[in-house]
């Protein structure tokens, strides 16, 4: 995996960081028994996925054809 550049893009990092912040905030609100804050934080988690996807469409992510199709050794076509 080290040679495949697995997710090391600005889109991936931004989406994961936003989602991580949302998860941390949701955990804090859950412990504090604030359901509105918990659900607002879960929206932030979803926002992380949306931001990452939009950034990927803008060209800041890894393209779908970045990985070649792998073939099983010894398989006959």
Buried (B, 14 or more C-beta within 10 A) or exposed (E): EEEEEEBEBBBBBBBBEBBEBBBEBBEEBEEEEEEEBBEBBBEBBEBBBEBBEBBBEEEBBBEEEEEEEEEEEEEEE
